[in-house]
Amino acid sequence: MEDELHCIACKQLFNNPVLLPCYHALCLNCAVHAQRPLEPTVPQENSGNSTTSGSSTAESHASDCHPESDKLSILSETDSGVVCNSRPNSYLGTSNHIGGGIIAFPPIMAGSYSLSCPACRKTVYFDDNGAHNLPKYRTMRNIVDRYGELRHIVPKCQLCESEPAADATVLCEQCEVLYCDSCRDNCHPSRGPLAKHNLLEPTVGKVALRNKIRNRDIICNEHEEECLSMYCMVCKTPVCAVCMHESRHSSHDVQAINTMCKAQKTELSQNLQQLSEKARTTTEFIQRLKQMSEKLNGECEELERQVDARCDALIRSIERRRQWLIDAVRQDKEIKQRSLKDHVTSCTCKLQKTTSLLQFCIEALKENDPVSFLQVGSMLIARVSNTDMTWHKDVLPSPRSYHQLDLTLDDNTVLKAIEHMNFIQMKTPSAALIIAEECSAENNSVTIAWQPPASSYVEGYVLELDDGNGGDFREVYCGTETICTVDGLHFNCTYNARVKAFNSAGEGEYSEVIGLQTSEVAWFTFDPCLSSPELCFTPDNMTVTCEGFEHRVALGSVGFSRGVHYWEFTIDRYDADTDPSFGVARLDVSKEEMLGKDESGWSMYIDKQRSWFMHCRSHEQRCEGGIQVGSTVGILLDLNKHQLSFFVNDEPQGPVAFNGLYGVFYPAVSVNRGVAVTLHTALDAPSDIEDC
């Protein structure tokens, strides 16, 4: 609060504060020092061109004297540019509007003053009494007094010209002025008319002065016998009962002063409550900022540790690579040295043989017997010629074969990588791009492929899919892969897919939406994993048999929750007195008994002559007509109507078997020994579907 209690001019605690029309406050002494005298002007006649000239002159004069003033504030009676109190000549007056929108200022009288607010630069004009016309800022004065008493601040002398002022020692109850000892002796001697003034200790005097001012403030300045009991809503000032009938307030809206005080206090309290809530929120925000600063310091330290650790790891990796390169050089040197050694050995051996040949030939040349020489002459000539021809091939090495290492260290890539090693600015990734040519739909599954966003750091992706009917998107995958297959969808539906990338900075924008159409009809097989383990299936999982006498249940590989679906079974073997059961089931159906005996199966079981519908062991709707080898049994699951119907040899087997089917249903059949059935899928529903 202390910031509110300092004068904007002297920067000290308010001393005898006064209130400017703009609701800024000054010490009275600061206001007196800040006011400036005005030069008088001669009023102009309000007729013709002279009127225009006069008003222009006055306006020009006001502008020249106070270029910083807001001229509009001088002209409005309700603005803060004009001060009025009980003295009839305390203000210069307000502007008058004359023909053509020209504004005429009242004449400036001798001894007039102006004061510009140091805070907002608005200008107020006074009569010869100057800043003393400003109203006392009583609330500020009381708050400053209480603040000084609470903080034990010694009040300052109000007449000292030195800065800072000396501490006050007395307060004159009549003069209402604080004096230090020096100013009291000079300005308030204890003689003459001042001898009867009551000088009090400053703290005691302030209490007495507040009581005196409080009693004086409730009396009307114009009617000393009347108390201020009403508040003028137009003039924004307290008035007495006489003022309401005898002065300018007679036509104004007035309210009881206590009611207005209570209303304004209530409004201020409400505003304070709102402002206090904002201050509390700001305090929490500042606390969060401080926590963020602490978190930032921790993250910086952690990042420094990571940089050190990774650079150390790189150094260790370079050390390992250096050792590997040195070992490679040494290994190559050893290989070259072995080759050189082997070649030296080979050349030495060749040289020895050649030397032996030379010596032998020299000795042969010494032979005097022609017959003896001719016996070996041709052979020696051939050996010498052959040795001479193969000498370079067998002895001399090829250029750069042994005396140099054919190795050159290539470190350009590593140097560039080290130079480009830098931090990645963690920004939210750009939108990923779906690769349409790699997306596909098969049966009741769709495959979506996408590529990472360009020049973005990505930690993972989120794939979203709608419900195939234009509904809301839902997340179906979250991970680092860039391709995903979603199974178990509805048939004959168009699914819209979109993907977005994310990292620690946040989530990026969604990609463009791609639509994928699932198959119109269902293609599926038996699923051995979902079926009883005692059943036998062909390699294509289309035919099922059972070796036991008890019924075992086989389920299809897809489940249906929407649409119309039709599939058939053909009877491949039927050589026993048994009754296979056909229908649909949930995943939790009992697979160790006939289909339809528990609450998760709906079936029709049939023999050679007749059939029954069964659910929860309840048999009903006996129908004539059975099956044999080569017969077909059709199942129609209409989940638009939530019905299940059966067909035998393309003819309806009784009425609609079951109604009110909701949920996910799998094709199902139960068989035992002596029966083999083959599944046929991707079939169109019978044409007489409406008739059944």
N, C-alpha and C positions, 0 to 999 in steps of 0.2 A: 504493500500500500504506500510505502514511502515515496515512490515515484510520483504518485498523485498529489503529494503534499508539498512539492517544491515549485516555486515560482519559475515560469519559463523565461523570465528576464534575468533575475539575480541568482537563480539556481539554489536559493536557500528556502528553508521552511517559510510558508506564507506568514507575513506579518501584516495584520490589518488588511485581509484580502478583499478585493472588489471584483464584481462580475461584469464582464463585457457583454454586449448584446449577442455576440457569437458564442456565448457560454464558455469562453476561455477566461481564466482568472489571472489577475496580477496583484502584486502587493500595491497598496495605494501609493506608496512612495515611488515604486517603479512606474506606475501609470502616470504620476505627475511628471516624472523625468522624461517619459516617452512622448508626452503630448507636445504639439507644435502649434504656435500661433498662426492665425490666418490673416491675410491682408483683406481689408474691407472692399466690397464691390458696390458699384452704383446700379440700382435697379433700372431695367429698360422698360420702355412703354410697350404694352401688349397690343400693338396695332400694326398691321401691314408688315412691311419689310423690317421695320424697327424691332418688331417682336421676334422675328426670326434671328435678326442680328444679335439682339440682347441675349436670347437664350443660347445662341452659339457662343457668345463671349463668355457667358457664365460657365457653360460646359467646358470651353477651352481652358478657362482659368482653373476650374476644378481638376481638369486633366493635367495641367501643367504643375499645379501644386502637389498633387498626389497621383502620380502616374501608376502606382501600384494598386490603387483602390479599385474596387469593383463598383462601377457607376450604377449598375442596377440596384445594388444594395443601398445606395443613397436615395433612390427614388421610391422604394416601396415602403409604405407605412408599416407593414407587418414584418419587414426584414430587419436585420440587426444593424443597419447602417445609421439609425437614428435613435438617440436615447431621450427618454422623457421622464421627468419626475414631477414633484409637486410644484416646482418653481415654474411660473408661466414663461420665462425666457431662458429656460435651461437648454434648449436645442434650437438650431437654426430654422428648422421646419422641413417640410416634405415638398416634393416636386409637384408642379401643377401641369396637367395635360391641356394643351391649347390646340387650336385648329391645325389640321394637317399632321397630327401626331408629333408636333414639336414640343419638346420638354423644356420648361422654364424653371430655373432654380431660384429659390428665394435669395434675397441679397445677403451677403456675408457681412455681419456687423463687426465693428471694431471690438477687439478684446476676445474674439472667438478662438476656439482651439479645435484641433483634430488629433485623433489618436489611431494609429494603425496597429492592429493586433499582431504581436510577434509570431503567432502560430499560423493564422490563416490569412493575414494581410488585409482583412476587411477594415474599413475606415469608419470611425464614428466622429461626429462633430458635436462640440459643446459650446455653451455660451461662456461668459467671462469667468464662471466658476470652475471651468475645466473638468478635470478628471474627478473632482469631488462630487460631481453629479452621479457618478457610477454607484449603483446599489452595493451595499455591503454584502459580501458573500458569507452569510451567517453560518451556514452548514459547514463550510470549509474551516471557518475560524474555530468553531466548536470542536471539530475533529482534530485540528492541529493542536488545540489546547489540551485535549484529552491524550493525544499522542505524546505531547511534551511531558505531561505529568506522568504518564506510564513509563516513558524512557528517562525520566528525570533530566530533561533538557532545560537548561537555564535560558529563560527568554532574553532576547537582545534589546538593547536600547534603540528606540525608534527615532532618535534625533542625532545619533552619531553620524558624522560624515566620513569617518575613516572606515576602511574595509580591512578586516571584518569589524562589525560593531562590537562595542564592549557589552559585557553582561549587565542586564538591568538589575537595579537594586531596589527600586520603588516603583509603584504604579499610582498615578494620581486618579482618584475615584471620580473627580469632577472633569479633569481634562481627558481622561481615558487614554493616557499616554504613558509608556514605559520609559524610565530615565535611568541612566547610570549616574554615579556620584558626580562626575564632572558636568554632565548635561543638566543634572538637577540644580547644581549651584549656579550654572550660567543661565538657564532658561526658566527655572522654576524656583526663584528665591522665596524663602519663608518670610515674606514681608508684603506689605501692601494688600491689594485685593487677593493675592495668592496665599496669604497667611491662613485663610480659613479653609483651604483645600485639604482634603484628607489623603495623606500619603500612606499607602499600604505596602506590605511585603508582596512581591509579584505574584506568588501562588495564591495567597489569600485575596489579593486584589482582583485577580482574574475571575475567581469564583463570584465575588461581589459584583464585578462588572457584567458577568454573564447573566446574573439574576436581574440586574438593572436593565440590560439590553432586552432580555426576554419580556419584561414588563412593558418596556417602551415599544417593542416591536408589535404588540397586539393593538396599539392605538393607531387610528387613522391619522395620516400626516395632514390631511386637509380639514378634518373634523376632530379636534382633540378630545371632544367629549364622547366620541363613538369608538367602539371596538371593531376590529376587522373580523367580520363574521361571514362574509360571502367571498366568492372567487369568480372574477369575470373571465369567461371562457374565450372572449374575443381578445381582450387586452393582456390576458395571461398575468393578472395581478390581483392581490386581495383588495377588497373594497368593504366599506361599511354600509349600513342601511341607508344613510343619508346620500351617499354617493350613488346609490342605485336609482334615486329619484331626482337628484338635483344636477347631475353632471352628465358627461357623455356616455356613462354606463347604463343610462335608463333604458335604452333600446337593445342592450346586449344581453346575451344568455349568461345568467349567473347561477352558480350552484353554492350550496353550503360548503364553507371552507373545510370543515372536518370531513365531510363526505368526499370532497375532491382529494384531500390529503390521503384518506384511506384508499380511495380508488387508485391514486397514483402509486402509493406504496404497494398495493396488491399487484398492479401491473409491473412495477419494478421488481417485485419478488419473483413473479413468473418469468420475467426476462432474465433475472439473475439465475433462476433455476436452469433455464435453457443454456445460458452461458456457462454455468457451473458444470453442466453435463458435457459441454464441449471441452471445457478445461480438463475435466476428468478423462475424457477420451484422448485429448492431446497428451496428458500425462502418461496414459497407458501406451500411446504411440511412441512417445519419447523413450519409455522404458523398453519397448520393443526395438527401437533403434539402437539403444545401448546394448541390448542382447544381441542384435544383429552385428554390432561392432565386435562384441566378444566372440560371436560365432565366426565373424570374418577373420579375426586374429587366429582362432583355432584352425580354420580352413587354410589360412596362409601357412601356418606352421606345418600342418599335415601335408600341404602341397610341397613345401620345401623338403620335408622328409622324403616324399615320393620322388622328387627330382634327384636328391642325393642317392636314394636307393637305386633308381633306374640308371643313373649315370654310372654308379658303381657296378651295376649289373652289365652295362655296356662295356665298361673298362675290363671287367672280368672276361666278358665274351671276346673282346679284342685280344686280351692276353692269351686266351685259349686258342684263338685263331692264329695269333702270331706264332705260338708254339707249333701249331699244326703246319703252318707255312714253312717254318724252319726245319721241321722234321721232313717235310716234302722235299725241300732243297737238299737235305742231307741224304735222303733216300735216293734222289736222282744222282747225286754225286757218287754214292756207292755203286749205283748201277753203271754209271759211266766208267768209274775206276775198274770195276770188274771186267767191263767190256774192253777197256784199254789193256788190262793185265792179260786177258785172254788173247787179245790181238798180238800183244808183245810175245806171248808164248808161241802163238801160231807163226808169227814172222820169224822168230828165232829158230823154230823147227824147220821152217821153209829155207831159211838161210843156211842152216847146217846141212840140209839135204843138197842144196845148190852147191855149197862149198865142196861137199863130198863128190858131187858130180863133176865140178870143175877139176878137182885134183885127179879124179879118175880119168877124165878126158885128156888132161895133160900127160898123164902117164901113158895113156893109149897112143897119144901122138908120138911117143918115143919108141913105139913098136917098129922094128926094122923089117919084120916079116910081112910082106904085102898080103899074103893069104890070111894070115892071122888078123891084120887090121881090117881088111875088107869083111871079115866075118862079123865084126861088131860096128864097123864104120857107119853104116846106114842107120843102125839102131841108135847110136850115140848122137848122130846129127838130128834125128827126130826128137830125141829126148831134150837136147839143148834147145832146139827150135820151139818145142812145146813149152818148155820152162820159160823161155824168153817171152813168148806170146802171152802167157798167163801171169806174168810177173806183176803187172799193175793191178790186176784183179784180185790176186791172192794176197798181196803184200800191202799195197798203199790203201789207206782208208778213204772213204768219201769225205768231201769237205764238210766241216762242222759236225762230223759224226761223233767225235769224242772230246775234243779239246775245249768245247764251250757248252754251257748249260742252256738248253732251249726253253728257258722259263723267264717270264716278265711279270712283275707284280702289278696288278691292275687295282688301284685303290680309288679311282675316280668316283665310282658309284658310292663307296662308303663315305668319301669326303662330302659329296653332294648331299647324301642322306643326313650327315651330321650337321651340315650348314642349314638344311631345311628342317631340322628338329626344332619344334616350336610348340607353344601352347595352342590348343584349339579353343576358340571363342565359343563358349557354351550358349548357343542360341537355340530357340525352338526350331525343330527341323522344318524344312519346306514340305510341301505336299508330295506324297509318294505317287508314283505313276503306275496304274494298272496296265499290264501287258495283255491286251484284248485277244491277240492271236494265240496266247497260251492258256486262256481260260476256256473251260468246257463244262458241259452238263451231261451226265450219263445216269439213266434210270432216275433214282431219287437222291442223287448226290451232285454237288457242283464243286469245281476246282477253280480257285482264283490264284493268279500269279501277279506279282508286282515287282517293281524295281526300286531301289533306294532313291531318295531325293538327291539331286545333284548338290555337291559341296555342302553337305550337312552331316553332322555327327549324329548317328542313330544308335540307340541302345536297344530298341525293340519296336514292334509293330502291334497295332490293334486292328483286327478285322471284325467288321460289323455286318450283320445280315438282317433284312427285315423278315416279316412273317410270311412272305409270299403272297400277301393279299393287300399290299400297300400300307401296312401298319408301321409301327415304330421299329427303329433299328435296335438290335441287341448284340452284345459282344459274343463272338463265337471262338475267337482265338486271340491269344496274346503271347508273343514270343519273338525270337530273332529270325525265324525262317521267312523266306519271301514267296512261299507257295503253301497253300492250305486246301485240303479237301474236306468238305462238310457233308456228312452222311445223314441218313434218316430224315430227309425232307419230304414234303408232300409232293405227290405226282401232279403233273399238269398244272404247275404253278410257276410264275415268274418271280424269281428272287432278285432283289437289288442288293448289291454288295458295295462296300466302300472300306478304305483302309487309311490309317493315319500312323505316322511315325512319332516316337517320343524319345526324349533323353532326360537327363536330370534337370534341364532348364524348363521343361514343360512338354506339352503335346503340340504337334504341328497341325496344320489344316488337313481336312479330309481330302482324299483323292476324288476324282470324278466317279460318279456312280455307274456301275455296269450291271445290266440285267441279264440273267441266265434262266432259260426255260427248262424245267425238268420234263421227263418223258410223259407223254399223254397216257400211256398204259404201263402197267407194272410188269417188269421182267424180273423174275427171282427164281431161286432154287430152294431145296431143302437145306437147312443149316444144321450139320451134325453137332456143332457145339451147343446149339440151343435145344437139341432133341435128346431123347433117351439114348444112353450109350449101348443099349442092347439091340438097337436097330442096325440094319445093314443098308448101305447106300451104294449106288453105282458111282463110278469116278466123276461123272458130271453132276452128281447130287440131284438127279431128276427122278430116280426110281428108288422106292424104299420097300424093304421086306423085313420080316421078323421070324426068328427061329423058335421063339418060345410060344407057349400056349396063352400067356397073359398079354393083354393089350398094352402097347407102348406108344407114346405120342411123339410125332415128328412135327417140327415147326418150320415155317418158311423163313427166309433170310431177311424179309422186310416187314415192317409194321405199317398199318394204315390208320389214319385218324381223320381223313377228309377225302371226299370224292367218291366216285362209283368204280368198283373194281370187280372183275370177273375172272375166274380161273377154273380149270377142269382137271379131273383125274380120270385116267383110263384104267380099267381092270385088266391087268396082264395075266394074273393067275388067281383062280378062285376054285380050289379043289377040296374045300373042306366046308363043313357046316358052321360057318362063322359069320359075323356081322361087323364089317369095318365101319368106322365112324368118321365123318367128314364135317368140317366147319371152321371156326375161328377160335382163338384163345388169346389170353394175355400171357405175358412172359412168365408169370408165377404159376401157371397151370401145373397141376400134378401130371407128371410124365410117366407114372408107373401104373396108371389105370385108364379105363376107356375115356375117351374125350367126351366131356359133357357131364361127368359125374361130380365135378366140383364147381364152385361158383365162378371160376375163371375160364370155363369152356362152354361154348354153344355149338351143338352138333346135331347132325342127322345120322343115326346108325341104321343100316339097311342089310337085309339078307336077300335070299333068292326070290322072295314073294312080297315083302312089305317093308315099310320103314317107319321110324318114330323120330320126333324131335325131342332132344334131351338137354336139360340144364339144371345143375344142382340135384342130380339124380331124379328129377321130375320128368316122367315120360308123358307125351301128349301128341295129338294130331296123327293118329295112325293113318298111313296112306298105303293103298295097294300098289303093287309094282316093285319088282326087285331088280337084282343085277346078276350078271354072269360075265364070263370072260369076253372082253371086247366092249363092255358097256362103259359109258362115260357118266361121270357125276360132276355137275357144275355147281359152283358156289358163287352167289351174287351178293356182294357186300356193298350196300348203298348207304354210305355215311352222310349223304345229304339228307336222307329221310331216316337215317339211323335204323335200318332194317337189314335182316339177313334172310335170303331165300335160297332154295335148292332146286336143281334141275337134274333129271335122269334121262339120258339119251335125248338131250335138247328139249325136253318137255318139262313144264313145271311139276315138281313133286309136292303137291299140296299147296296151301296158301302161304302167305308170308310167315316164316317160321318164328322170327323173333323181332321185337320192336324195342325202341329205347336204348339202343347201343351207343354209348358215349365213351370215348377214350381211344387207346391205341390197341389195334387187334392184329394178330399174326395169323396167316393161313396155317391150318392144322389138320392132321389126320392121325387116327390111331388104328393100328393093324396088329394082327398076331399071326401065328403059323398058318400057312396055306394061302396067304393073300399077298399079292404084289401089285402096287399101284404106281403109275407114272404121272408126274405133274406136268401140266401144260399152262404156260402163262402168256402174258401180253395179248390177251384175247379181248375182242369187243364184246360188250354185254349183249344178251339175247335181244332180238328185235321186239319181242312181245313182253318186254319188261314191265310195261304199264298194266298189262293184263293180269300179271301175277300178283 
